[in-house]
Amino acid sequence: MHDILIVDDDAQMLDMVELVLRREGFNVNRAFSAQDAMSLLEHETPDLLLIDSLLPDIDGIALCRKLRAQTATANTPIIFLTGFDAPFSVVDALGAGGDDFIRKPFVPRELAARVRAHIRRAAFYIDAQMPVIRILPDSYQLFINDREVTLTRVEFDLLLYLCRQPHKLHSTEDLLVNVWHYPNGVGDAALVRNHVHNLRQKLELDPDRPTIIQSRHGRGYVVKAHIQLEPRTA
């Protein structure tokens, strides 16, 4: 399921866009201002952003420039929602780093089609840019591209479990059960959170804007990388 973040201070518009996208199978988060959006983006990176050109704090153009300046969202698809009375032109929106624009009012089917198209296009780009994680379980060695990374045993076991099913979302409970082998309902989410933090410090180029171990707020963690897992020797 793909994650969409909508940034718009019009509650009625948010309700309508969210309804359209949820019907298409997308997971939707909403922000009412640029500041709200930036706060949400500290914890997770969506697959696409829909941004209104007019926001109560800074405008959508300025927000788009901020997003393009950050590693985590530098290549995330951004679609502007613009009214006919918007003070910015389409040229301004695209020049700020936007990928597309949709004028209000819009046809729901067209909105859904454009969102799907941009997510498909981004997937090809992301796939080509993703790092390679090579894991040697027998020797507890890990390489990010050509760089060897030293992990503790727990960190190695956690990353190995995540990498056995890359791109699958793993909840905190799932990790506590299958990595720490705690019974259901036992264990502290802070334990997982702290080990993920430590992994990011060692794996990510920018740990504060993680691209390899990504969070989905309230739902868990997912690894975005090409995985090369060498089989154990007999």
N, C-alpha and C positions, 0 to 999 in steps of 0.2 A: 504494500500500500504506500503510495507516495504522499508526502507531506506538503501542504500548501499553506503559506502564510499570507493572509489578506491584511493590508494596512489601509484603513479608511475610518474616518470619524463619523460616518453616517451609519447609524445602527441598522436602519432599514435596508440599506444597500448591503451591509455585511450579512444580514440574515438571508437575503436573496442569493447572493453569490455563494454563501456557505451551503445553502440548500441545493443549488445546482451542482456544486462540486462533490458534495457527499453522495448525491444520487449517482454520480459517475464513479464512486468508489474511492475518492480521495479522502485523506485525513486532513482536517482544516483547523488551523489556529488563527486567531484574529488579534489585531492590535489597533488601537484607536488613535495612535500618534506615532511619530517617528521614534520618540523616546521609548514608548512601549515596545516597538519592534526591535530596537537595539537591545533592550533588556532580554527579550525572548531569545534573540540570536546569540546571547552569551552562553546559552545552555544547549542549543540545538541549531542545526542548519537545515532549513527546508529544501525541498527539491525544486521549488518555484515560489516566487513572490508576486503578488498582485498589489500594486501600489496606486493609491489615488494621488492625482497630481496636486490636490489641495489638502493640506493637513494642518492641524491647529498649532503645531509648534514650528517645525521647519517644513518647507514644501517637499513634494515627492522628488523633485529634481535633485535637491541637496541630499536627500536621503539616499537616492540611487548612487550618487557620487561617493558617499560614505561607504556604502556596501561594496562598491567596486574597488575601493582602496583596501579592503580587508581580505586576507587570504581565503577564509572560509566561504565567502560569498562573491569572490572575484568573478567566478564563472557561473553562478547560479542564475537561471533564467529570470528575468524581471519583465513583467507586463504592466504597463501603465493603464489605469482606468481614468479616462479624461472626459469632462463635460464639454459641450460646445462653447461654454463661456470660460474655459480654462485660460489663464494668462500665459501659458507656455504652449509653444508649438510642438508638433510632432518631431521636428528637427531638434528642438531642445531636448526632448525626452530621449531620443535615440543618441544624441550627442553626449548625454550624461551617462550613457552605458545601458540604457534600456534596450530590450530585445524586440519589443512589440508594443502596440497600444490598441486599446479598444475604447471606442466612444460610447458614452452612456446616452440614452438607454441602449442596451445591446440584446441580441437574441441569445438566450441561454445555450442553445445548441452550438452557436459559433464560439462562445466563451469556452465551453468544454472542449471543443475541437482544437482550439488554439493552445489551450493548456496541455493537452495530450501531445500535440505536435512538438512543443518546446521541450517537454520532458523527454520525449524520444530523442530529439536532437542532442540534448545535453548528455544523455546516457552514452552516446557514441563518443562524445568529447571526454567525459569523465573516465570512461573505460580506457581510453588511450593514455590518459594522464595519471592513472592510479599507480602508486608504487607497487613494487613486487616484494612480498614477504616470503622468505624461504626459511622453512623450519626443519631442523634435524632433531627429531624427538629422542633418538638414542643418545646423542651427545649434548642435548639441551642447548643447542646453538640456534641462534636466530640472526638472519640478515635482512636488512631493509635495503633493497637494491643491492649495492655492493658493500654496504656498511654493516659490520657485525655489531650487535647490541647485546650487552650482558644483562641478564635478568635474574631476579631471585627465582627460586623454585615455584613459589606461588604465582608470581607474575607470569612465568613461563606457562604454567598449567592453565591460567586464566586466558592468556592469549591463544594458546593451542586450542582450547575449547571453542573460543569465539571463531577461530579460523577454520575449524572443521566444517562449519556451516556459514561461510562468508555471506554477507548481505542479508542474513536472517536476524531479526530483532530478538535479542535475548533479555528477558526481564531479570530484575535483581533476584527474585525468588528462584528462577531457573539457574542462575549462576551459583547461588548459595547451595542449591541441592546438588548440582552436577560438578562443580569445581571444589567446593569445600565439603561436600557430602553431608551437609546438615539435613536433618529431617524437615519436612514441610513446616513452615511457620517458625523455624528456628534460625537465628542469625540476625545480624544487623546490616541494614542497607548501607550504613556508613562504611562498613568493612569493604564492600564492593566498590563504593565510590572512591575511597582512598587508594585502593589498588589500581583502579582505572586511572586515577590522577597520576600515580607514579609511572604507569606504563606510558601515558601520554608524554611525560617529561623525557622519557628515553626514546620514544618512537617518532614524535611529531617534530616537524621543523618549527612550528609555532604552537606550543602546547596550549596557549590560551585560545587558539582558533583551530581546534583539532579537525583533521580531515580523514585520518585513518580510523580511529575509534570514535565514532559519532554517537551522540546521545539523541534519544527521542523522548522528550520531556514526559516523565511519568510512565513510560512504557519500556525503557531499557536501552541497550547498547547494540550497535551494529558495526561490523568491520567493513571498510571500503578499501579493498586492495586486491591485487592479483595474488593468489596464494599458491605457493609451491611447497607441498608437504611431502617430504621424503618418507617412504615407508620404513617401518621398523625392521631391523634385521632379525632373522630367526635366532 
